Amino acid sequence: MRLSDFDTAPENELPFNPTEPATELQADSVAAGEAATMPTPAESQSVLKNRNFVILWSGQIFSQLADKVYLVLMIAIIESQFQSENQSISGWVSAILIANTIPAVLFGSLAGVFVDRWHKKEVLVSTNLLRGALVLLVPLLLWLTKGQVVANLPLGFEILLAVTFVVSTLGQFFAPAEQATISMIVDKPNLLSANSLYTTTAMGSLIVGFAIGEPILALADTFGASIGLGVNIGKEVLVGASYAIAGILLILLRTGETKQIPTGDEPHVLADLKDGVRYLGEHKQIKGALIQLVILQSVIASMTVVAVRMAELLPEIKASQFGFLLAAGGVGMALGAVGLNYIGQKFSRAQLSLYGSIGVAVALVGLSFSQSLWLSLLCLVGMGVFSASVAIPMQTTIQSETPEEMRGKVFGLQNNAINIALSLPLALTGLAETALGVPTVLLCLAAISAMGGIFTQKYNSVD
């Protein structure tokens, strides 16, 4: 028996069923890319009246918080069990980060192909429950392997690498299933509001995870010891339970999926993958939106590297406090996401993405001339606000213009492209900063953002 056996159609809480063909009036409005597709403030509020969206959003809160705190958890375990005195932690952490990144590059696109073949609710529930179980098993596995060495590395650390690899792999399936589900349970006029709320939540979990993740884990250890869980176990329980709660909440989700899952004669996985690539090539609105998202994510990834050097150069803070700069960008994105709920209806998605790309460029130019902490923080908040006006409308375009049978493939390709876009700048920006300096790198990023926004406007005309 499967979870889908208990899944029934969503309640009659949507103005129309997004899986059904649009009426002529709806089709004309969407095709024209008019601001009429943007939500009014009243419509923005109505998305929280959608029971299924609230369930999906609640699951996202716990799942994303667990994702962000997971890496902090791994660092805490390394510090307490594997790092020697006077030894740099960088090598240990780099290995964990590589194990976390490899699945995104290897499986991002393929995961989307399989998600199209599987029941979305089952994917959402099982990936969270499995991740939760793996994290909860970590203390036992480390205890069983304590003191053992394989290939000159502690066996316990190798287990952390394996667990990280599997947790990240499961995340590659969760991401396209989540994006596809949003399109299934939220009607098109409310997609912008739904994505705004999702982006706000993602930025909030990012800030919480990296800014206060360590004290939260320490508090969990203290609380766990006080109730008899044992010493240094509470933090694993906190992260594992967050995944598990997300999975349990998502059991209540009703997607209304009626498509029968094929049992034979399915196309080869690579054929499905080529089908997704072909679809992107033939639909320029979706292709343009994806290109803009990749450019934006590349700029943001580059800023994570530049922020460390900026913190070192600014007299008011130390290099180790670069997180304040990144948090300012996160706050800006959250503010931009909230703001789109109120002004998004006044502009088309194409206009929002163009203004946002130029706004990011202006903020980066200002940042390149800044020698003050407060001016730098202001520019970073501005960059975050304008980034939201690119990311949210473009994600909404991909969701609204992609048919249900293609969503897993398209979102998988998107996930793969963005993960690569996040990885390459991490390797190249440090070299560029060393050779050219921070101001020059920031100006180059500004030019990339502006040109990307202008260039992709040609894709926003009707296919």
MIVEXMI-574743 format. One record per residue (C-alpha): residue in one letter; x, y, z. Coordinates in nm, 4 decimals, padded with zeros to 6 digits. Example, Ala and Ser with C-alpha at 12.3 -4.5 7.8 and 13.67 -1.06 7.14 Angstrom:
(balum "A" (01.2300 -00.4500 00.7800))
(balum "S" (01.3670 -00.1060 00.7140))
# end
This chain:
(balum "M" (00.0000 00.0000 00.0000))
(balum "R" (00.1327 00.3432 -00.0920))
(balum "L" (00.0802 00.6916 00.0490))
(balum "S" (-00.0915 00.7766 -00.2786))
(balum "D" (-00.3668 00.5292 -00.1959))
(balum "F" (-00.4825 00.7714 00.0738))
(balum "D" (-00.4417 01.0791 -00.1459))
(balum "T" (-00.7601 01.2398 -00.2695))
(balum "A" (-00.8217 01.5489 -00.4740))
(balum "P" (-00.7614 01.8804 -00.2994))
(balum "E" (-01.0539 02.0572 -00.1461))
(balum "N" (-01.2447 02.3098 -00.3562))
(balum "E" (-01.0313 02.5975 -00.2379))
(balum "L" (-00.8796 02.7028 -00.5697))
(balum "P" (-01.0502 02.9301 -00.8226))
(balum "F" (-00.9719 02.6765 -01.0927))
(balum "N" (-00.7856 02.3510 -01.1218))
(balum "P" (-00.4332 02.4244 -01.2495))
(balum "T" (-00.4093 02.0786 -01.4034))
(balum "E" (-00.7045 02.1482 -01.6319))
(balum "P" (-00.6733 02.3442 -01.9583))
(balum "A" (-00.7012 02.7184 -01.9068))
(balum "T" (-01.0012 02.9022 -02.0389))
(balum "E" (-00.9560 03.1273 -02.3391))
(balum "L" (-00.9487 03.4373 -02.1183))
(balum "Q" (-00.6899 03.2821 -01.8835))
(balum "A" (-00.4759 03.1658 -02.1710))
(balum "D" (-00.4799 03.5098 -02.3309))
(balum "S" (-00.3795 03.6735 -02.0042))
(balum "V" (-00.0919 03.4340 -01.9416))
(balum "A" (00.0298 03.4428 -02.3006))
(balum "A" (00.0381 03.8202 -02.3011))
(balum "G" (00.2509 03.8187 -01.9855))
(balum "E" (00.0295 04.0970 -01.8492))
(balum "A" (00.0417 04.2263 -01.4962))
(balum "A" (-00.3055 04.0724 -01.4561))
(balum "T" (-00.1299 03.7448 -01.3787))
(balum "M" (00.0234 03.9073 -01.0718))
(balum "P" (-00.1619 03.8697 -00.7418))
(balum "T" (-00.3448 04.1517 -00.5723))
(balum "P" (-00.2885 04.1912 -00.1958))
(balum "A" (-00.6172 04.0078 -00.1369))
(balum "E" (-00.5006 03.7181 -00.3543))
(balum "S" (-00.1669 03.7198 -00.1714))
(balum "Q" (-00.3503 03.6562 00.1526))
(balum "S" (-00.5664 03.3839 -00.0004))
(balum "V" (-00.2690 03.1545 -00.0595))
(balum "L" (-00.2530 03.1017 00.3175))
(balum "K" (-00.6152 02.9846 00.3058))
(balum "N" (-00.5110 02.6980 00.0785))
(balum "R" (-00.4879 02.4029 00.3166))
(balum "N" (-00.2543 02.2026 00.0949))
(balum "F" (-00.0170 02.4924 00.0394))
(balum "V" (00.0021 02.5601 00.4139))
(balum "I" (00.0906 02.1936 00.4716))
(balum "L" (00.3581 02.2018 00.1999))
(balum "W" (00.4951 02.5317 00.3336))
(balum "S" (00.5044 02.3964 00.6897))
(balum "G" (00.6989 02.0944 00.5691))
(balum "Q" (00.9380 02.3282 00.3870))
(balum "I" (01.0074 02.5233 00.7080))
(balum "F" (01.1241 02.2138 00.8956))
(balum "S" (01.3022 02.0581 00.5964))
(balum "Q" (01.4956 02.3718 00.4987))
(balum "L" (01.5895 02.4508 00.8573))
(balum "A" (01.7270 02.0981 00.8884))
(balum "D" (01.9178 02.1411 00.5590))
(balum "K" (02.0873 02.4603 00.6781))
(balum "V" (02.1686 02.3355 01.0285))
(balum "Y" (02.2922 01.9984 00.8959))
(balum "L" (02.6287 02.1399 00.7819))
(balum "V" (02.6683 02.3223 01.1138))
(balum "L" (02.6002 01.9860 01.2825))
(balum "M" (02.8722 01.8153 01.0774))
(balum "I" (03.1237 02.0852 01.1723))
(balum "A" (03.0296 02.0497 01.5399))
(balum "I" (03.0833 01.6717 01.5271))
(balum "I" (03.4195 01.7158 01.3520))
(balum "E" (03.5348 01.9671 01.6125))
(balum "S" (03.4375 01.7439 01.9026))
(balum "Q" (03.5481 01.4046 01.7687))
(balum "F" (03.7982 01.4270 01.4817))
(balum "Q" (03.9905 01.7558 01.4801))
(balum "S" (04.3195 01.7381 01.6690))
(balum "E" (04.4499 02.0210 01.8813))
(balum "N" (04.6265 02.2912 01.6731))
(balum "Q" (04.4991 02.1247 01.3546))
(balum "S" (04.3114 02.3246 01.0898))
(balum "I" (03.9492 02.2211 01.0435))
(balum "S" (03.9475 02.3326 00.6787))
(balum "G" (04.0435 01.9934 00.5336))
(balum "W" (03.7723 01.8099 00.7262))
(balum "V" (03.5057 02.0654 00.6349))
(balum "S" (03.6105 02.0747 00.2681))
(balum "A" (03.5605 01.6986 00.2447))
(balum "I" (03.2095 01.7308 00.3909))
(balum "L" (03.1245 02.0127 00.1496))
(balum "I" (03.2456 01.8063 -00.1465))
(balum "A" (03.0347 01.5093 -00.0333))
(balum "N" (02.7386 01.7465 -00.0074))
(balum "T" (02.7964 01.8984 -00.3535))
(balum "I" (02.8732 01.5918 -00.5690))
(balum "P" (02.5131 01.4552 -00.5667))
(balum "A" (02.3831 01.7916 -00.6856))
(balum "V" (02.6059 01.7770 -00.9925))
(balum "L" (02.5631 01.4042 -01.0615))
(balum "F" (02.1951 01.3498 -00.9892))
(balum "G" (02.0229 01.6896 -01.0157))
(balum "S" (01.8863 01.6337 -01.3670))
(balum "L" (01.8272 01.2581 -01.3371))
(balum "A" (01.6306 01.3057 -01.0155))
(balum "G" (01.3823 01.5247 -01.2006))
(balum "V" (01.3250 01.2538 -01.4615))
(balum "F" (01.2348 01.0007 -01.1921))
(balum "V" (01.0173 01.2514 -01.0061))
(balum "D" (00.8013 01.2796 -01.3210))
(balum "R" (00.7460 00.9018 -01.3038))
(balum "W" (00.6732 00.8855 -00.9312))
(balum "H" (00.3981 01.0124 -00.7068))
(balum "K" (00.5126 01.3561 -00.5841))
(balum "K" (00.3690 01.3159 -00.2351))
(balum "E" (00.5520 00.9878 -00.1846))
(balum "V" (00.8789 01.1525 -00.2871))
(balum "L" (00.8246 01.4459 -00.0500))
(balum "V" (00.7401 01.2244 00.2466))
(balum "S" (00.9973 00.9483 00.1951))
(balum "T" (01.2948 01.1781 00.1287))
(balum "N" (01.2354 01.3652 00.4541))
(balum "L" (01.1722 01.0557 00.6650))
(balum "L" (01.4829 00.8839 00.5261))
(balum "R" (01.7015 01.1895 00.5892))
(balum "G" (01.5663 01.2114 00.9413))
(balum "A" (01.6398 00.8438 01.0081))
(balum "L" (01.9967 00.8768 00.8767))
(balum "V" (02.0752 01.1758 01.0975))
(balum "L" (01.9241 01.0050 01.4029))
(balum "L" (02.1484 00.7028 01.3362))
(balum "V" (02.4689 00.9116 01.3333))
(balum "P" (02.5381 00.8950 01.7132))
(balum "L" (02.4997 00.5153 01.7124))
(balum "L" (02.7211 00.4726 01.4059))
(balum "L" (02.9935 00.6953 01.5524))
(balum "W" (02.9811 00.5018 01.8810))
(balum "L" (03.0108 00.1662 01.7018))
(balum "T" (03.3114 00.2814 01.4946))
(balum "K" (03.4948 00.4809 01.7615))
(balum "G" (03.8712 00.4383 01.7339))
(balum "Q" (03.8600 00.2463 01.4045))
(balum "V" (04.0705 00.3660 01.1104))
(balum "V" (04.0290 00.2769 00.7420))
(balum "A" (04.2606 00.4121 00.4687))
(balum "N" (04.4299 00.6449 00.7192))
(balum "L" (04.1010 00.8140 00.8056))
(balum "P" (03.8774 00.7596 01.1085))
(balum "L" (03.5964 00.5245 01.0070))
(balum "G" (03.3504 00.7498 01.1868))
(balum "F" (03.4456 01.0424 00.9619))
(balum "E" (03.4052 00.8254 00.6527))
(balum "I" (03.0568 00.7408 00.7782))
(balum "L" (02.9836 01.1138 00.8067))
(balum "L" (03.0917 01.1539 00.4442))
(balum "A" (02.8644 00.8665 00.3368))
(balum "V" (02.5664 00.9990 00.5351))
(balum "T" (02.6203 01.3478 00.3919))
(balum "F" (02.6339 01.2065 00.0387))
(balum "V" (02.3067 01.0140 00.0846))
(balum "V" (02.1286 01.3052 00.2590))
(balum "S" (02.2303 01.5366 -00.0260))
(balum "T" (02.1198 01.2794 -00.2870))
(balum "L" (01.7762 01.2532 -00.1272))
(balum "G" (01.7591 01.6325 -00.1347))
(balum "Q" (01.8027 01.6254 -00.5127))
(balum "F" (01.4768 01.4305 -00.5389))
(balum "F" (01.2948 01.6464 -00.2855))
(balum "A" (01.3652 01.9784 -00.4647))
(balum "P" (01.1986 01.9076 -00.8051))
(balum "A" (00.9107 01.7239 -00.6364))
(balum "E" (00.8491 02.0264 -00.4150))
(balum "Q" (00.8533 02.2717 -00.7061))
(balum "A" (00.6242 02.0500 -00.9127))
(balum "T" (00.3813 02.0186 -00.6230))
(balum "I" (00.3522 02.3962 -00.5810))
(balum "S" (00.2319 02.4175 -00.9410))
(balum "M" (-00.0238 02.1433 -00.8759))
(balum "I" (-00.1878 02.2864 -00.5636))
(balum "V" (-00.1656 02.6650 -00.6260))
(balum "D" (-00.3517 02.8386 -00.9073))
(balum "K" (-00.1540 03.0587 -01.1468))
(balum "P" (-00.2654 03.3993 -01.0114))
(balum "N" (-00.1322 03.2994 -00.6682))
(balum "L" (00.1975 03.1437 -00.7821))
(balum "L" (00.3895 03.4688 -00.7317))
(balum "S" (00.2619 03.4950 -00.3746))
(balum "A" (00.3441 03.1305 -00.3073))
(balum "N" (00.6983 03.1722 -00.4391))
(balum "S" (00.7403 03.4951 -00.2409))
(balum "L" (00.6499 03.3102 00.0767))
(balum "Y" (00.8816 03.0227 -00.0127))
(balum "T" (01.1712 03.2600 -00.0780))
(balum "T" (01.1093 03.4413 00.2499))
(balum "T" (01.1157 03.1082 00.4315))
(balum "A" (01.4318 02.9980 00.2524))
(balum "M" (01.6107 03.3200 00.3445))
(balum "G" (01.4877 03.2944 00.7022))
(balum "S" (01.6172 02.9389 00.7348))
(balum "L" (01.9486 03.0476 00.5805))
(balum "I" (01.9895 03.3254 00.8364))
(balum "V" (01.8823 03.1051 01.1272))
(balum "G" (02.0906 02.8089 01.0127))
(balum "F" (02.4215 02.9897 00.9674))
(balum "A" (02.3807 03.2768 01.2139))
(balum "I" (02.2444 03.0961 01.5205))
(balum "G" (02.2755 02.7306 01.4216))
(balum "E" (02.5666 02.6659 01.6581))
(balum "P" (02.3986 02.7985 01.9755))
(balum "I" (02.0761 02.6183 01.8836))
(balum "L" (02.2652 02.2893 01.8573))
(balum "A" (02.4457 02.3560 02.1858))
(balum "L" (02.1112 02.4281 02.3520))
(balum "A" (01.9714 02.1029 02.2070))
(balum "D" (02.2655 01.9100 02.3565))
(balum "T" (02.2077 02.0690 02.6966))
(balum "F" (01.8352 01.9982 02.6845))
(balum "G" (01.8959 01.6416 02.5647))
(balum "A" (02.1331 01.5727 02.8523))
(balum "S" (01.8814 01.7161 03.1019))
(balum "I" (01.6094 01.4737 02.9926))
(balum "G" (01.8380 01.1702 02.9823))
(balum "L" (01.9229 01.1440 02.6116))
(balum "G" (02.2933 01.1416 02.6906))
(balum "V" (02.5770 01.3843 02.6317))
(balum "N" (02.6237 01.5377 02.2828))
(balum "I" (02.3221 01.3624 02.1277))
(balum "G" (02.0596 01.6364 02.1417))
(balum "K" (02.1882 01.8158 01.8321))
(balum "E" (02.1505 01.5063 01.6128))
(balum "V" (01.8025 01.4525 01.7547))
(balum "L" (01.7093 01.8139 01.6728))
(balum "V" (01.8186 01.7938 01.3080))
(balum "G" (01.6840 01.4417 01.2527))
(balum "A" (01.3529 01.5283 01.4171))
(balum "S" (01.3183 01.8368 01.1948))
(balum "Y" (01.3398 01.6175 00.8834))
(balum "A" (01.1020 01.3645 01.0390))
(balum "I" (00.8454 01.6316 01.1323))
(balum "A" (00.8574 01.7617 00.7746))
(balum "G" (00.7852 01.4114 00.6446))
(balum "I" (00.4992 01.3567 00.8891))
(balum "L" (00.3394 01.6903 00.8028))
(balum "L" (00.3584 01.6127 00.4314))
(balum "I" (00.1631 01.2897 00.4841))
(balum "L" (-00.1383 01.5194 00.5300))
(balum "L" (-00.0824 01.6758 00.1860))
(balum "R" (-00.3458 01.6113 -00.0810))
(balum "T" (-00.2069 01.6760 -00.4275))
(balum "G" (-00.4975 01.5290 -00.6229))
(balum "E" (-00.2570 01.3367 -00.8461))
(balum "T" (-00.4525 01.1044 -01.0722))
(balum "K" (-00.1815 01.0097 -01.3213))
(balum "Q" (-00.1178 00.6373 -01.3201))
(balum "I" (00.2438 00.5499 -01.2584))
(balum "P" (00.3680 00.3395 -01.5565))
(balum "T" (00.4778 -00.0147 -01.4752))
(balum "G" (00.6440 -00.0919 -01.8039))
(balum "D" (00.7393 00.0408 -02.1441))
(balum "E" (00.8676 00.3635 -01.9905))
(balum "P" (01.1121 00.5606 -02.2047))
(balum "H" (01.4768 00.5221 -02.1115))
(balum "V" (01.5921 00.7672 -01.8450))
(balum "L" (01.8330 00.9336 -02.0892))
(balum "A" (01.5505 00.9699 -02.3431))
(balum "D" (01.3441 01.1501 -02.0802))
(balum "L" (01.6420 01.3695 -01.9987))
(balum "K" (01.6859 01.4617 -02.3660))
(balum "D" (01.3124 01.5319 -02.3791))
(balum "G" (01.3528 01.7854 -02.0978))
(balum "V" (01.6471 01.9541 -02.2715))
(balum "R" (01.4517 01.9672 -02.5973))
(balum "Y" (01.1524 02.1189 -02.4212))
(balum "L" (01.3682 02.3945 -02.2718))
(balum "G" (01.5149 02.4685 -02.6137))
(balum "E" (01.1703 02.5042 -02.7710))
(balum "H" (01.0132 02.7270 -02.5040))
(balum "K" (01.2029 03.0511 -02.4833))
(balum "Q" (01.0140 03.1984 -02.1869))
(balum "I" (01.1167 02.9062 -01.9675))
(balum "K" (01.4694 02.9065 -02.1126))
(balum "G" (01.5070 03.2790 -02.0487))
(balum "A" (01.3840 03.2435 -01.6911))
(balum "L" (01.6275 02.9588 -01.6276))
(balum "I" (01.9200 03.1580 -01.7717))
(balum "Q" (01.8382 03.4512 -01.5435))
(balum "L" (01.8169 03.2248 -01.2387))
(balum "V" (02.1540 03.0683 -01.3236))
(balum "I" (02.3157 03.4113 -01.3678))
(balum "L" (02.1676 03.5352 -01.0399))
(balum "Q" (02.2806 03.2266 -00.8470))
(balum "S" (02.6316 03.2605 -00.9937))
(balum "V" (02.6506 03.6207 -00.8735))
(balum "I" (02.5238 03.5244 -00.5272))
(balum "A" (02.7708 03.2348 -00.5031))
(balum "S" (03.0548 03.4684 -00.5995))
(balum "M" (02.9486 03.7071 -00.3254))
(balum "T" (02.9944 03.4362 -00.0614))
(balum "V" (03.3625 03.4276 -00.1544))
(balum "V" (03.4016 03.8051 -00.1898))
(balum "A" (03.2312 03.8631 00.1465))
(balum "V" (03.5200 03.7001 00.3334))
(balum "R" (03.7725 03.9380 00.1775))
(balum "M" (03.5381 04.2362 00.2245))
(balum "A" (03.5083 04.1588 00.5952))
(balum "E" (03.8859 04.1466 00.6162))
(balum "L" (03.9188 04.4884 00.4505))
(balum "L" (03.6434 04.6684 00.6431))
(balum "P" (03.7862 04.8213 00.9641))
(balum "E" (03.4716 04.7672 01.1753))
(balum "I" (03.4651 04.3853 01.1589))
(balum "K" (03.6975 04.0842 01.1373))
(balum "A" (03.7234 03.8335 00.8528))
(balum "S" (03.5589 03.5682 01.0705))
(balum "Q" (03.2473 03.7904 01.0912))
(balum "F" (03.1751 03.7780 00.7170))
(balum "G" (02.8460 03.6082 00.8057))
(balum "F" (02.7040 03.9510 00.8953))
(balum "L" (02.7494 04.0579 00.5327))
(balum "L" (02.5830 03.7447 00.3965))
(balum "A" (02.2987 03.7792 00.6468))
(balum "A" (02.2353 04.1345 00.5203))
(balum "G" (02.1810 03.9951 00.1700))
(balum "G" (01.9459 03.7337 00.3127))
(balum "V" (01.7465 03.9995 00.4975))
(balum "G" (01.7207 04.1951 00.1728))
(balum "M" (01.5857 03.8947 -00.0171))
(balum "A" (01.3278 03.8338 00.2552))
(balum "L" (01.2191 04.2003 00.2391))
(balum "G" (01.2029 04.1843 -00.1408))
(balum "A" (00.9896 03.8698 -00.1270))
(balum "V" (00.7440 04.0354 00.1116))
(balum "G" (00.7372 04.3528 -00.0983))
(balum "L" (00.6473 04.1622 -00.4134))
(balum "N" (00.3192 04.0616 -00.2507))
(balum "Y" (00.2147 04.4270 -00.2534))
(balum "I" (00.3711 04.5774 -00.5666))
(balum "G" (00.4139 04.2701 -00.7868))
(balum "Q" (00.0693 04.3121 -00.9415))
(balum "K" (00.1736 04.6477 -01.0887))
(balum "F" (00.4413 04.5009 -01.3153))
(balum "S" (00.4800 04.2064 -01.5506))
(balum "R" (00.7282 03.9336 -01.4614))
(balum "A" (00.9517 04.0487 -01.7479))
(balum "Q" (00.9616 04.4027 -01.6073))
(balum "L" (01.0350 04.2802 -01.2558))
(balum "S" (01.3262 04.0650 -01.3723))
(balum "L" (01.4769 04.3485 -01.5800))
(balum "Y" (01.4470 04.6057 -01.3021))
(balum "G" (01.5796 04.3517 -01.0545))
(balum "S" (01.8869 04.2653 -01.2647))
(balum "I" (01.9719 04.6335 -01.3097))
(balum "G" (01.9082 04.6957 -00.9380))
(balum "V" (02.1504 04.4161 -00.8424))
(balum "A" (02.4088 04.5732 -01.0741))
(balum "V" (02.3635 04.9195 -00.9167))
(balum "A" (02.3982 04.7718 -00.5653))
(balum "L" (02.7204 04.5929 -00.6662))
(balum "V" (02.8633 04.9128 -00.8159))
(balum "G" (02.7882 05.0943 -00.4904))
(balum "L" (02.9476 04.8125 -00.2960))
(balum "S" (03.2654 04.8346 -00.5044))
(balum "F" (03.3182 05.1944 -00.3859))
(balum "S" (03.2174 05.1347 -00.0244))
(balum "Q" (03.4748 05.1567 00.2532))
(balum "S" (03.2189 05.1705 00.5342))
(balum "L" (03.0485 04.8783 00.7060))
(balum "W" (02.7086 05.0493 00.7164))
(balum "L" (02.7169 05.1509 00.3504))
(balum "S" (02.8245 04.7957 00.2599))
(balum "L" (02.5370 04.6499 00.4607))
(balum "L" (02.2940 04.8891 00.2922))
(balum "C" (02.4179 04.7889 -00.0544))
(balum "L" (02.3926 04.4194 00.0340))
(balum "V" (02.0366 04.4603 00.1612))
(balum "G" (01.9544 04.6407 -00.1645))
(balum "M" (02.1155 04.3637 -00.3650))
(balum "G" (01.9004 04.1113 -00.1783))
(balum "V" (01.5798 04.3081 -00.2430))
(balum "F" (01.6473 04.3286 -00.6173))
(balum "S" (01.7604 03.9638 -00.6294))
(balum "A" (01.4165 03.8645 -00.5020))
(balum "S" (01.2514 04.0579 -00.7854))
(balum "V" (01.4486 03.8416 -01.0301))
(balum "A" (01.4325 03.5030 -00.8584))
(balum "I" (01.0643 03.4945 -00.7627))
(balum "P" (00.9058 03.6078 -01.0939))
(balum "M" (01.1396 03.3836 -01.2947))
(balum "Q" (01.0616 03.0807 -01.0764))
(balum "T" (00.6929 03.1638 -01.1145))
(balum "T" (00.7345 03.1739 -01.4941))
(balum "I" (00.8919 02.8264 -01.4983))
(balum "Q" (00.6155 02.6843 -01.2786))
(balum "S" (00.3241 02.8425 -01.4638))
(balum "E" (00.4477 02.7734 -01.8173))
(balum "T" (00.5602 02.4115 -01.7665))
(balum "P" (00.2949 02.1378 -01.8107))
(balum "E" (00.2575 01.8799 -01.5344))
(balum "E" (00.4141 01.5930 -01.7302))
(balum "M" (00.7329 01.7956 -01.7878))
(balum "R" (00.7753 01.9586 -01.4461))
(balum "G" (01.0036 01.7002 -01.2893))
(balum "K" (01.2376 01.7032 -01.5897))
(balum "V" (01.2455 02.0827 -01.6106))
(balum "F" (01.2884 02.1365 -01.2364))
(balum "G" (01.5554 01.8660 -01.2286))
(balum "L" (01.7493 02.0405 -01.5062))
(balum "Q" (01.7010 02.3701 -01.3252))
(balum "N" (01.8297 02.2199 -01.0011))
(balum "N" (02.1309 02.0758 -01.1819))
(balum "A" (02.2116 02.4008 -01.3653))
(balum "I" (02.1858 02.6094 -01.0488))
(balum "N" (02.4029 02.3695 -00.8507))
(balum "I" (02.6721 02.3949 -01.1189))
(balum "A" (02.6248 02.7722 -01.1178))
(balum "L" (02.6843 02.7685 -00.7432))
(balum "S" (02.9954 02.5497 -00.7692))
(balum "L" (03.1988 02.7159 -01.0461))
(balum "P" (03.2090 03.0662 -00.8926))
(balum "L" (03.3348 02.9206 -00.5651))
(balum "A" (03.6386 02.7942 -00.7542))
(balum "L" (03.6941 03.0939 -00.9830))
(balum "T" (03.6044 03.3985 -00.7746))
(balum "G" (03.8836 03.3497 -00.5234))
(balum "L" (04.1401 03.3445 -00.8053))
(balum "A" (03.9843 03.6504 -00.9698))
(balum "E" (03.9804 03.8436 -00.6424))
(balum "T" (04.3470 03.7660 -00.5781))
(balum "A" (04.4459 03.8786 -00.9282))
(balum "L" (04.2115 04.1769 -00.9754))
(balum "G" (04.1005 04.2898 -00.6287))
(balum "V" (03.7567 04.3155 -00.4689))
(balum "P" (03.6338 04.6366 -00.6444))
(balum "T" (03.7119 04.5027 -00.9924))
(balum "V" (03.5426 04.1701 -00.9207))
(balum "L" (03.2320 04.3502 -00.7925))
(balum "L" (03.2180 04.5655 -01.1057))
(balum "C" (03.2499 04.2533 -01.3233))
(balum "L" (02.9631 04.0897 -01.1338))
(balum "A" (02.7563 04.4073 -01.1807))
(balum "A" (02.8165 04.3957 -01.5568))
(balum "I" (02.7202 04.0259 -01.5699))
(balum "S" (02.3943 04.0941 -01.3824))
(balum "A" (02.2940 04.3911 -01.5988))
(balum "M" (02.3828 04.2244 -01.9302))
(balum "G" (02.2091 03.9037 -01.8259))
(balum "G" (01.8881 04.0907 -01.7438))
(balum "I" (01.8933 04.2858 -02.0719))
(balum "F" (01.9930 03.9887 -02.2883))
(balum "T" (01.7201 03.7571 -02.1563))
(balum "Q" (01.4431 04.0093 -02.2277))
(balum "K" (01.4221 03.8755 -02.5836))
(balum "Y" (01.2988 03.5454 -02.4392))
(balum "N" (01.0027 03.7082 -02.2657))
(balum "S" (00.7948 03.7487 -02.5810))
(balum "V" (00.5235 03.4919 -02.6454))
(balum "D" (00.6424 03.1581 -02.7867))
# end
